[in-house]
């Protein structure tokens, strides 16, 4: 079997059927679809089981609510396909999604990274991703550098990966953590031999108005800081080979953590987290970011104006 497509679903009763139907319309049909229900409290499991009765390619696995990382890891463990492809329960794909991936994998790629489009849940306000990926053949090392330089997407569904790569290198998503994709894919690319970057935009990343809420919680701030500590440790283990790219990765996400601390959620006091973030940003003052946008943030931070800029640009969240 060529592909195992994995959907980790939690309380996705309003979206799951649409995602699954888009997969069942694929022109390429040699795949299985694993729906991992993560202890949903709505009718997600019932919907998934009903869909499985209609198409024998669908298998449903039910687990206690342990989070998306555990659901995806269980999917990888149970998968039978040569390649693993994730799809989020509220996203959709067009009918050439797997066909185009087949063409890339037949060229011997360990990993295929695909471009995508964004849109709302009604299929409107569509736009190409800001990556504007070009077709490329890369070594795993070069792909790692591009990812760390923020030139490649870092979403699980943008990656079609040989199952053996997960298994042989004991790669998995960190349980119980937000930003789980950010914790995995730089390590995965580093051990890959051949990586294909595809300009195809067959995946629609649906962005809903309520999707930002969890990003500003204290849990998310703690998790992004843990993830960044892991990147620092990983870079040190490579003896300087990825230091420049890692710094670009780090500075972007420390500024993201800064925003998370300033905007916050409810009446959370994020002052202790903000102090930690400011220490890291200060330690990176000598680094000149490649991105113009990051250079502007760095200047605003040095002038003590970044907090005001963040509050102004996120003022709609206070409404």
N, C-alpha and C positions, 0 to 999 in steps of 0.2 A: 504493500500500500504506500502511495506516495506521500500523502499529507495526513497529519492529525491536526484538525482545527479545534482549538480549545476556547470555550467561552466560560469564564468564571462569572457566575450570576448571583447577585444578592438583591432581593426585592426589586426585580427587574420586570415585573408583570406588564408594565406599560411599554416596554421596549423589546423584550426578548424575541417575540414572534417575528417582528420586522427584521431583526438581525439574522435569525435563522433562515427565514424565507429568502433573504438575499444570498445566502450561501447555497441553498438548495437550487438556485437558478444558475449555478455555475456551469459553464460549458465543459469544463474538465470535471469528471465525476469520480475519479479514483481517490476518494478521501473519506475519512470518518470525521464525525463531528461529536466531540465530547462536551456535554454541558455539565459543568460542576456547580451544583446548587450549594451555596455557602450558608446553609441554615436559614433560608429566607422565611420571613414571617407572613408574606403575602402569598399569592397564587403562582409564584414563579415555578416551583417544583411541579405543580399540577400541569402547567402549560408545557413545561419541558417534557414531561412524560407523555402528554398528548401528542406532541410533535414527534417523539420517538416511535410512537405507534404508527405514524404515517410514513416514516422513512427509516429503513433498517440501517442506514449509515449513521444514525444518531444513537448515541449512548448517553445515559444520564447517570451521574454519580452524585449522591447526596452526602453531605458532611455536616457536622455541627458548625456553627458560625465561628470560623477561625481566621477569616480574612482572605483577601484576594491572593496573597502570596502562597498560602497553604493550598488554596484551591488550584492555583496554577501548577504548583509543585506536584500535587496529586494527579493532575492531568498529564504532566510529563511522565510520571511513573507508570501510568496506565495506558499511555499512547502506544499505538502499533505502527504508526506511519514512520517513514524515513525522515521526514521533516516536520517540525513543530511550527504551527502558525497560530498566534493568538488573535482573537477578535473580541472587542469589548461588547457587552450585552446591549449597549445603547447605540452602537455604531452600525453602519451598513457597508457592504461592498458591492461593486458592480459585477456583471456576469463574466468578466474577463480576469478577475482577480487571481484565481488559481492558475488559469491558463498561462498568464504572463509569468507567474512564479515558476511554472514548469520549465519554461524556456530558459530561465536563469539557472535553475538548479541542474539542468542537463549539461550545462557548461562546467560543472564540477564545483560550484560554489558551496562552501560550508555554511555561509550566511548570505542571505539576500536582504538588503535594506531598501525599502521602497518609499517613494514620496507619497503624498496624500493630499486630500482636500479637506477643508473645514466647512461646516455649515450648521444651521440650527436644527432642532428636532423636527421641523416641518419641511426640511429639504430646501430651505431658502437661505439667502445670504451666503451662498457658497463662495469660496475663495481658495486659491492654491496655497499650499503651505509656504511659509516664509523661507524655507530651505532652498526651494527651486533646484532640486537635485539633478545632476547630470549623470548619464550612464558612465560608470567607472568600474574597473577591475583593480582591486587593492589587495595588498597583503594584510594580514590581521593587524600587524604593527601599524601600518599606515592608516588603516581604518580606525584604530584606537586613537591615534593622534588627531584625526579629523573629528572624532566624537568629542574628545576633550577640548578641542578648539571650538566646540559648539557649531560645527559644520554639518553634523548628521543628527537626525532625530534620536530621541532617547525613550521612545515609547515601545512597549513590548510588542504591540501589534504592527510596528514598522519592521519587525525582524522575523524572517523565516529562517529557521535554524535547524541544522542537522541534529536529530535527537541524540546521536552518539556524542556530540559536542557537550551537551548537558551531562550525559551519563559518565563519560570517560574522565571528565574534569570535575565531577561532583559539583556542578554549578546549579544553584537554585536561588529562588527569590527569598529574601530575608523575612521570616515570619513576623507578623504583627507590626510591620513598619509601613509608614507612608513613604513615598518616593522610592518604592521598591524597584522600579525600573532603573533609576539612577544608580542603585547599588549593585547592579548586575552586569550591565552590557559593556562597560569598559573592560571588565575582566573577561567576559566572553569573547569579545573581539580580539583580545590580546593572545588568546590561545588558538584562534582560528588560522587556517592556512590561506584560504582564498575567500575573499569577500566581494560580492557583486553589489554595486549601488545602482538602483534602477530609477529612472525618471518617471516611471508609470505612476499614475495617480488614480488607482482603482479603489482606494479606501477612503470612506467619508468619516472623518472624526467629528462626531456630533457634540457641539458645545451648548450646554443648557444653562439658563440663567442662574440656576441654583448650584452649579458645579463648583463654584469658587469657595463655598462656605468652609469646608474642612481645611483649606490651605492655610488659614490664619489661626488655627488652634495651637495651643501650647504643645500638644502632642506632635504636630507637624514640624514645629520649630525644633523640638528635641531631636526628631528623626532626621531632619536635614543636617543638623550639626554632627550627629553620629555618622551619617553617610559621608560628610566632607572629611571627617577624621580618618575614615577608611580610605578615601582617595589619597590623602597625604601619606598614609602608611604604605599604600600600594606603590605610589610614586617613589618613595624611598627605597623600596625593595628592588626597583628597576635600575638603581645606580645612576640616576641622572638622565636616563634615555628619554623620559617623557616629561621632564620637569617643566619645560616651557609651556607645553600644551596643558599640563595639569594646572598650572597657575591661572591660565585663562578660564578653565573649568571652575576653579575654586573662586576666583574673584566674582564671576557672574553669580554664583550661588550664594556667596556671602552677602552680596547686595540684595539678592532675593530674600535671604533670611532677615536682612535689615528691614525690608519692606514688611515681611510677615510680623516682625516684632512691633513695628510702629503702628501698623493697621490693627493688628490684634483681632480678637474675637470677644464680643461682649465687653465685660469689665475686667478682662484678664490683665494682670500686672506682668508685663514682659521685660521689666527693667533688668533682671539678672541675665536673661538671654541676650538682650541688646548689648550689655556690657561685654559678654563673650564675643559676640559678632564684631563689635568695634575693635576689640583686641586683635582679632584675625585680620580685619581690614587694615589696621595700622601696621601690622607686620608685613603687609603686602604693598606698602606705599611706594617702594622702589620699583615695583613692577608696572610697566606701561601696557595696559590692555590693548589687544589687537582691535577690538571693537570700539568704534567711535562713541557709541552709546555708553559703553562701560567707562570710557575715559571721562565723559561728561559727569557720570555719577561719582567717579573718583574725585573730580574737582569739587563738586558740590559737597561731598563728604568732608574734604579738607577744609572747606570754608564754613562748615557747620550748617549748611543749607539743605542737605539731602532730606532730612526729616520733614521739612516744610514742603519740599517738592513731592515727596511720597504722599503726604496727607492730601495735598491738592489733587494729585493725579488719581487718588483713590477716594475722592470725596463722595462719589456716587454710592459707595458701600455704606456710608453713614446715613443714607436716606431711610 
